[in-house]
């Protein structure tokens, strides 16, 4: 009962709590008033609850205050002591540091799963083989959906074990076309395009280019699915150069920025500059502006181009990839020479 009350108080927003509210909290439990009173008095003795003197106490055999002030610092101290205790009990690979800044309710929710992970590590140690998420999930907690659908990945990240669990990325596989004529080269060039229309327009032209792959990004999906690149292409000992072409709007630039944080992927200026020669359209007023993404993206353009882009965005303008017609896209891509860095930058 005391633990239930502590858990409730840890998430309680107000500085004081009425006795009636605490009584209501435990009303469904099979416990007497005496059991409840002992729990409350114990919290008083611990310094977590203190009587609001102006409200007085009831006149029952075990007298309790009608209202209590909550000592948040003491409450947090008790929670932190609990974390310190379990840190010493758990396998040394499990780290609980993140929970010190999280609500105790988060810890209570995660605790049963951390216990199961702890038992796995104590019995088997860290895994040595990479396996799909459902298989590792079942090994750890007996539920194949825990990692992918029930927050298991987030818990493993909190306890600093996600990367050590050797889980095969569970994002959708990459959709990409492969140019067999580039197989024997040591350096490989890859073009990632945001939209399906552009992918379909360019895919037939791939064998006529110096690129090894054409990759369909699918909007934000590419940020996760790019993790499959090495396992799908199997050219790990080669040098890889990634280029990205997406909608020239806030969202398209943010997608590129997030992708570029995972793998170096330069904006494919050959196609972006072709867009800038056309008249932009207006709309998409609901997109969010990411200043870091814009600043990073602008760094690839000349000062004149940057000024034009910023003016366009201020006026609500943007370029969809589809502004370049199929014939234009194909002719431009055929003209690319991968050994000529001026054409690629």
N, C-alpha and C positions, 0 to 999 in steps of 0.2 A: 504493500500500500504506500509506503513511504517513497519508493522509487517512482510510482505512478504520479504522486504529487510533485516530486522533484522534476520529472519530465514535463509536467504541465507548467510549472513555474518557470522553467528554462526558456519557454517560448512566450510567456505572458508579457504583454506589452506595458501594462500599467505598473506604477510603483507600489500600489497597495492592492490587496485582494481581500474580499469579504469572506468570512467564515462560511456563510451560506453557499458561496460559490464552490468552495472546496468540498463541502458536504455533498453538493450536487455531483461533483466530479466522481466521488466514490460510491454514489448511491446504488449503483448496479452491482457492487461487490458484496460477497457474502461475508460481511464483517460487522462487528458491533460498534456502538459509539465509543466504547472503551478502546478498541483497536485504533479507531480513527484518531481519538484524542491523544493516544500515546505517540502516534506518528507525528502529529502536529507539535506536541511538546518536544519531541526529539529534534524537530526542525528549529524550534525556538532555542533549544540548548546548543544547537550547532551554529547559531547566529544567523541562520538563513531567513527566519521569520522573527519579526519583533512586533510587539503589541502596539496598536495605535491607541494611546491612552485615552484620548477623548471619546472613544467609542465604548470603552469599558469591556468587561468580560461577562460571560453567561454565568448562571448560578447552578450549573450541574455539578455532580459529584467531582468530576474532573473538569475544572473550569478552563474554558478557552476564550480567547479574545474574539470580539465580534468582527474585528478588522485587523489585518496584519500588513506591516510594511515589509517589502521584499528586499533583502540585501543581495543585489545582483552580483556584486564582487565576490561575496562568499559562495554564492551559487555557482559562479564560474570557476572558482577555486576548487570546489568539490569535483566538478566536471573535469578539470585539468588533472587533478590527482588521479582520477579514474583512467584517463588517457595514459598517464605516466606508468600506472600499474600494468596496463595491458601491453604497453610498449615493451616492457621487460618480459612479459609472458609469451608474446608472439614470436614467430620466427624472425630472425634479424633482418631478413630481406623486406619485411613489411614495415613501412614507415607511416606513422600516424600524425605527422607534423601538420598536415592540412586541416585536420579536425579542430585544432586549437582556435581557428578563426571561423569555424562553422557552428551553427546552432547544434545543441546537444541532440535535438530530434533527428538531425542528419546522421549523427553517430549511432543512435539507437536503431535507425532504419538499416544502416549498413552493417552493423555489428554481427548479425548472424551469418552473413556472407563472408565477412572477414575471418570469422572463426573457421569456416569451411576451407577457405584458402590457406589458412594457417595449418590446418591438419594435412592438407595436400602437400604443402612444402615440407612439413616435418616428416611425412612418410616417404615422399618421392624426391624432394629437392626441386630445384628449378628445372623446367623442361629443356630437353636438348634438341627436339625436333619441332619444326614449324608445322602446324596443323590448322585446318579450318576452324573458324570461331565456334560453330556448334559442338565440335568434338572437344575443344579445350573447355568450353563452358560446361559440358556434361561431366568432364573429369573433375572440375573444380567444385561445382555445387550441385551436381545431379540434375541439372536443367539445361537442355541444349539451347534454349532461347535466352538465357540469362544475360549473356554478353551483348547480343545484338538488339534485344527488345525490352529488357528489364533493367537497364542501367548498369549492367556489369562492367562494361568498358569504363564508365566514369568512375566506378569504385576502384577498379584496378589502377586507374590513373592517379586517384587520390592517394593510394597506398604505395605509389611508385613502382608498380609491378607490370604495367601494361606492356612495355617494350620487352620485358624479360619473359613474358608468357608466350612469345613467339607465335602469335596468331596471324594467319594469312589474312590480309585485308579483306573485309567483307563488303566493300563497295562494289557497284556494278563493274563488270569487266570493261576494258577499253574497247571501243569500236574503232578499228583502224584498218587501213589498207596498206599493203606492204609492196614495195618495189623490189622484185628479185634481182634486178640489174645492179643494185647497190650492195648486194650481200657480201662481196669480197673486199669492200673498202674498210679501212680502219676508223674512218670518221663518218658519222651518220647525221643527217639533217632531218628534222621532224617538224611538220607544220600542224599545229592544233587550231582548229576552227570552231567557233562557238556554236554555230547553227547548222542544222541538217541540210538546209538549202545550199549553203556554200560547200559543204562536204560533198553533196551529190553532184554539184557543178564541177568540182575539181578532181574527183576520184578517177575519172577516165584519163585525165592528163598526167597523173602521177608517174607512169612509166616514161614520160617524155621529159622528166625533170631530174635534177640531181638529188632529190629528196628520197630518203629511205621509207618514210611512212607519211601518211595523211591521217590525222587523228580527229575523230568527232568528239568535241568537248561536251556537248549537251548542257550548255549553261554551267551552273555551279557544280554539276556532277563531276566535272573533270578534276576538281580539287581533291576529291577522294579517290576517284578511279585511276588517277595517274600512278598511284601506288602499285598498280598491276603491271606497269610498263616493263620492268626488267623480267618478270616471270613470264610475260606473254611474248616478248621479242627475243629473249635469250641471246643477246649480244652484249653481255656484261663487260667484256674486256675491251670494248671499243669506246671511242670518244663520241659523245652525243651532244648535239646542238638543237635546242628547242626554240621554236618561234610560235607566236600566238597571233591570231587574227579574230577579233570579235566585234560586236556592235560598238560603235564609237559613241557611247553614252555612259552615264555614271555607273550603271550596273555592269556593263561590259568591261569597263576599266577596273572596277573592283574585283571582278572574277580573275582578270589577268594578274592583278596585284597579289591576290591570295595564292594563286597558282605559282607565281614567281617566288613566293616565300618558301614553297616546298621544293621546287626545282628551278634552276635558272632558265627563264623563258622570255626571250626578247620580243617586244612587239614587232610584228612583221611589217616594217615600214613600207615595203614595196606596195602592199595593198592598202595600208592606211593612207598613204600619200595619194593614191589613186582616188580614194574617197574624197579627200580634201579638195580635189579639182572639181567636184560636183557641188550642186546647191544642197545645203542641208535641209532637213525637214524639222518641224516643231512638234512638241507633245511630250509625253512621258513626264508629267509634272510631279508624279508621286515617287520618283527615284531619290534615294539618299546620296548625298555628296560625301565622298570619303577623301578628305584633304591629303592624307598620306598617300593614298593610291594615285590621286591626280598628280601630286608633286613628283612621284616616282615615274609615272607614265610620261609626263611632260619632259623629263630629263632626256628622252630619246629624240626629241624634236628640236628644230631650230627655234630661235627666239621669235621669229616671225610667225612660225607655225603655232607656237605656244600662245601668242597673243590672239591669233585667230580662233584657236580652240576655246580659250577662256571667254572671248567675246561671244562665241556661239553658244556656250553653255549658259552664260548670263542671260541670253535672249531666249532660252528654252529650246535651243536647237540640238540636234543629234543626227548621226548617220547610222542607219541599219546596214548590216553587211549586204543586204539584198540590193542596195543602191548600185552595186557593181553587177552587171549582167554576166551571164554564164560565159559568153564569148570573151568579154574583157578579162574575167578572172583567169580563164585558160591561157590566153595570150600573155598575160603578165607573168603567170607562173612559169610558163615555158621559157620566158626570157631570163629567169633567175639563174645566176651562176654562183654556185656555192663556194667556189674558190676565190671569188671576188668579194671581199668583205664590204666594199663600199655599196654593193647591191643588197647586202643582207642587213646592214645597220640602219 
